[in-house]
Amino acid sequence: MNQLTMAMREILNDLHREDSGQDLIEYAMIAALIALAATAGMGTVASAVNGVFSSVGVKIRAYIL
């Protein structure tokens, strides 16, 4: 083999053995999953909070009037 091919093979082998960025990618994927779940759950939480505020508003209005 020529020098260029051997150098390319060595670089590819080094990249294959390199796993220092793997943890960062895993943490990013976990953060993305948590963000997705939080976003999906916000609709339900927002509806519940809106219902509670509406109920409190109706009760306050009944006491004032």
C-alpha positions, 0 to 999 in steps of 0.5 A: 500500500502507498503512504496515503492509503496507510495514513487514511487507514490509520486516521479511520482506525483512530476515529473508530477507537475514539469515543470521547464524544459519545457521552456528550451525544447521549446527554444531548439525546436525554435532554432532548427526550426530557424537553419533548416530554415536558412540551407534550405534558404542558398542554395537559398541565396548562388546561388543568391550571386554566380550569383552576384559575377559572374556578377561583375566578367564578367563586371570587366573582360570586362573593363580590357580587 
